[in-house]
Amino acid sequence: MTYDVVLLVEKVLTEQDARQVTGLHEELETDQRVTYHVLMPVEDAAARVEAAMGSLAAGEVMASPALVMSEVDLAKVRQECVERSQQDLATTIRLIKEAGGHAEGRLVHEHPIDALAQVVAEIDGREAIILTRPHVVAEFFHVDWTSRARRKIGVPVLHLLEHETIEEQSAGGGEGVSGA
C-alpha cells in the first residue's frame, strides 16, 4: 500500500529539507510506503530577464532599452531555465532518496497550484507539502501557495519554510519569523 504525498517546492531542497520532509512520515505503519511526488515550477524566463535588466543602472536602461532587449535571446534564457530546473529537480529527488524516501517528480510549466491540484487528484494523494521561502506579504493576504492550495484541494496541506527546521519555525527563531 502506498501513501502518496505531493511535494511542491519553490527551489532545490537541501539535505536538511529532505530529512525534515521524510522525517514527517517516519511514524507511518510499516505496510505503507510513502512516495513523494515532487513538483518544481520552471523559473519564468521573462521574469529572469526583467530582474537582470532591473539590476542595471537606471541611466543605462533609459539610454538604450531597445539595445538591451535586442541583446537578450529569450529562447536561450528559457532553455537555461528549464535545464537548471531539471538539475534542481534531480538533486531534490536524489536528496529525498538519500534521506530514506521514495520519490519521483516533474517540472511544472502551468500555475503551481493548478499542477498540485491535478496531481493530488491523479494519484489520490493523501496530503500536500509546500516548501517555500517566506512570503510575508502574500501570506498576510492569503494569496500564497499554501492558502490557495488549502482552498483548492481536499487534502491536508502543510507549509514548511525552506532551510528551517520545524522547531525553528514554531519557535519563531528562524528566518521566516521576525520578533521585531
C-alpha positions in Angstrom: 0.0 0.0 0.0 1.3 3.4 -0.9 0.8 6.7 1.0 1.2 9.4 -1.7 2.4 12.9 -0.7 2.6 15.7 -3.3 5.5 18.0 -2.5 5.5 21.4 -4.2 8.9 23.0 -3.9 9.9 26.5 -4.8 13.6 25.6 -5.4 16.0 22.8 -4.8 15.9 21.1 -1.4 18.9 21.0 0.9 19.8 17.8 2.8 18.2 19.3 5.9 14.9 20.0 4.0 14.9 16.4 2.6 15.5 14.9 6.1 12.7 17.1 7.5 10.2 16.1 4.9 10.9 12.4 5.1 11.0 12.6 8.9 7.4 13.7 8.9 6.3 10.2 7.8 8.6 8.0 9.9 5.8 7.0 12.2 3.5 5.6 9.4 2.7 1.9 9.6 5.4 -0.3 8.0 3.0 -1.7 5.5 2.6 1.8 3.9 5.4 3.0 1.6 5.5 6.8 1.4 6.0 8.1 -2.1 6.8 11.8 -2.6 5.6 13.3 -5.9 7.8 16.3 -6.3 6.6 19.3 -8.3 9.0 22.0 -9.2 7.9 25.1 -11.2 10.2 26.1 -14.0 11.7 29.6 -13.4 10.0 32.2 -15.6 12.5 33.3 -18.2 10.8 36.6 -18.8 10.9 37.4 -15.1 14.6 36.5 -15.1 15.3 38.9 -17.9 13.3 41.6 -16.2 15.2 41.1 -13.0 18.6 41.2 -14.8 17.6 44.4 -16.6 16.4 45.9 -13.3 19.9 45.4 -11.8 21.4 47.6 -14.5 21.8 51.3 -13.6 18.7 53.3 -14.4 20.7 55.6 -16.8 21.9 52.6 -18.8 18.3 51.3 -19.2 16.8 54.7 -20.0 19.5 55.5 -22.5 19.1 52.4 -24.7 16.3 50.0 -23.8 15.9 48.7 -27.3 19.6 47.8 -27.5 19.5 45.9 -24.2 16.3 43.9 -25.2 17.7 43.0 -28.6 20.8 41.5 -27.0 18.7 39.1 -24.9 17.9 35.8 -26.5 14.7 34.9 -24.7 14.6 31.4 -26.1 18.2 30.7 -24.8 17.2 32.1 -21.4 14.1 29.8 -21.3 16.2 26.8 -22.2 18.7 27.6 -19.5 15.8 28.0 -17.0 14.5 24.5 -18.0 17.9 22.9 -17.8 18.6 24.5 -14.3 15.1 23.4 -13.1 15.8 19.8 -14.4 19.1 19.7 -12.5 17.4 21.1 -9.3 14.6 18.5 -9.6 17.1 15.7 -10.0 19.0 16.9 -6.9 15.8 17.2 -4.9 14.7 13.7 -5.8 18.2 12.3 -5.0 18.3 14.0 -1.6 14.8 12.6 -0.7 16.0 9.1 -1.6 19.2 9.6 0.4 17.1 10.6 3.3 15.3 7.2 3.0 12.2 8.3 1.0 10.8 7.1 -2.4 10.5 10.0 -4.8 9.6 10.9 -8.4 9.0 14.3 -9.8 8.2 16.6 -12.7 8.7 20.1 -13.8 5.6 22.4 -13.7 5.0 24.9 -16.5 1.5 25.9 -15.5 0.4 27.6 -12.3 1.9 25.6 -9.4 -1.4 25.3 -7.5 -3.2 24.0 -10.6 -0.5 21.4 -11.1 -0.7 20.5 -7.4 -4.4 20.0 -7.5 -4.1 17.9 -10.7 -1.5 15.6 -9.3 -3.3 15.2 -6.0 -6.4 14.1 -7.9 -4.5 11.9 -10.4 -2.7 9.9 -7.7 -5.4 10.1 -5.0 -2.8 12.0 -2.8 -3.2 11.8 0.9 -1.5 15.1 1.7 0.4 18.0 0.2 3.5 19.7 1.5 4.5 23.1 0.2 8.1 24.1 0.8 8.9 27.8 0.1 10.9 30.7 1.3 8.9 33.1 3.5 6.4 35.3 1.5 5.2 37.6 4.3 3.0 39.9 2.2 1.4 37.1 0.2 0.8 35.1 3.4 -0.7 38.1 5.1 -3.3 38.5 2.3 -3.7 34.7 2.0 -2.7 34.6 -1.7 0.4 32.5 -1.1 0.6 28.9 -2.5 -0.4 27.3 0.8 -3.5 29.4 1.3 -4.5 28.9 -2.3 -3.9 25.1 -2.1 -6.0 24.9 1.1 -8.9 26.4 -0.8 -8.5 24.3 -3.9 -7.6 20.7 -2.8 -9.3 18.4 -0.4 -6.3 17.0 1.5 -4.3 18.4 4.4 -1.7 21.0 3.3 1.5 21.6 5.3 3.6 24.7 4.6 7.3 24.4 5.5 9.9 27.1 5.2 13.0 26.0 3.3 16.2 25.9 5.2 14.5 26.0 8.6 13.7 23.1 10.9 10.1 22.6 12.1 11.4 23.6 15.6 12.9 26.8 14.3 9.7 27.7 12.5 7.4 27.0 15.5 9.8 28.8 18.0 10.0 31.9 15.8 13.8 31.9 15.8 14.4 31.2 12.2 14.5 33.5 9.2 10.8 33.0 8.4 9.6 34.7 11.6 10.8 38.0 13.0 10.4 39.2 16.5 10.8 42.8 15.5 
